[in-house]
């Protein structure tokens, strides 16, 4: 299996996951302050929306790489 086919498969999987889940979230720690023995920190939850067109494009490019990557 060459690199082109692996990248194609990964793009297809990422595109399908983008279509299924549509968004993902992560927690980002922004500020940390220490006053004596007390520590304060602020955590912010971020949400990222995955556009449908990006997921479809990833699937199309991945399929193209699988079709073209197999020929020599």
BAKE-782066 format. One record per residue (C-alpha): residue number from 1; x negated, y, z. Coordinates in pm, 1 decimal. Each point is the difference from the previous one (the first is absolute). Example, Ala and Ser with C-alpha at 12.3 -4.5 7.8 and 13.67 -1.06 7.14 Angstrom:
BEGIN
  semi      east     north        up
     1   -1230.0    -450.0     780.0
     2    -137.0     344.0     -66.0
END
This chain:
BEGIN
  semi      east     north        up
     1       0.0       0.0       0.0
     2    -154.6     328.8    -103.1
     3      32.1     340.5     164.0
     4     253.1     130.8    -254.1
     5     248.6    -276.4      79.7
     6     -43.1      49.0     377.0
     7      62.7     375.1     -31.1
     8     304.0     -72.2    -217.9
     9     146.3    -237.3     258.4
    10     -66.6     249.3     282.1
    11     174.3     277.7    -195.7
    12     303.0    -218.1     -62.2
    13      21.9     -95.5     367.8
    14     -37.9     363.9     108.0
    15     269.6     107.6    -247.3
    16     244.5    -263.3     121.2
    17     -65.7      93.9     363.5
    18      56.3     366.2     -89.2
    19     335.6     -85.2    -156.4
    20     107.5    -217.0     293.3
    21    -106.1     221.0     292.7
    22      20.3     348.4    -164.5
    23    -190.8     163.6     291.1
    24    -244.2     -68.3     282.1
    25     -94.4     179.1     319.1
    26    -312.0      28.4     212.3
    27     -95.8     170.0     326.3
    28    -266.2     269.9      -4.2
    29    -167.6     125.9     317.1
    30     -52.2     373.7     -37.4
    31    -112.2     172.7     318.7
    32    -176.8    -132.9     306.6
    33     -72.6     216.1     301.8
    34    -167.0    -105.9     323.4
    35      42.8     203.8     317.8
    36    -184.9    -169.7     282.2
    37     126.4    -358.2      37.1
    38     314.0      71.6    -206.0
    39       1.7     -54.9    -374.6
    40     268.6     138.5    -233.2
    41      44.6    -118.7    -355.5
    42     254.1      76.3    -269.6
    43     110.8    -271.2    -240.8
    44     191.6      82.9    -313.9
    45     192.3    -256.5    -204.7
    46     -38.5      58.7    -374.1
    47     225.5    -147.5    -268.3
    48    -106.2     -42.8    -363.4
    49     258.9     -52.8    -273.9
    50    -106.7    -214.6    -296.8
    51     151.7     127.2    -327.6
    52     183.3    -257.3    -212.0
    53    -182.1     112.9    -314.2
    54    -337.8     -69.6     167.2
    55     107.0    -352.9      92.2
    56     128.0     -71.9    -350.9
    57    -317.8     146.6    -151.7
    58    -216.4    -220.8     225.0
    59     192.6    -309.1    -109.4
    60     -31.0      97.5    -368.0
    61    -373.0      71.7      21.7
    62     -56.8    -322.6     194.5
    63     188.8    -202.0    -260.8
    64    -199.7     171.0    -274.8
    65    -325.8     -86.4     172.3
    66     107.1    -363.4      32.4
    67      88.1     -20.6    -368.5
    68    -304.9     186.2    -132.9
    69    -245.9    -120.5     265.3
    70      35.5    -363.9    -101.2
    71    -115.7      58.0    -359.8
    72    -367.4       7.1     -93.1
END
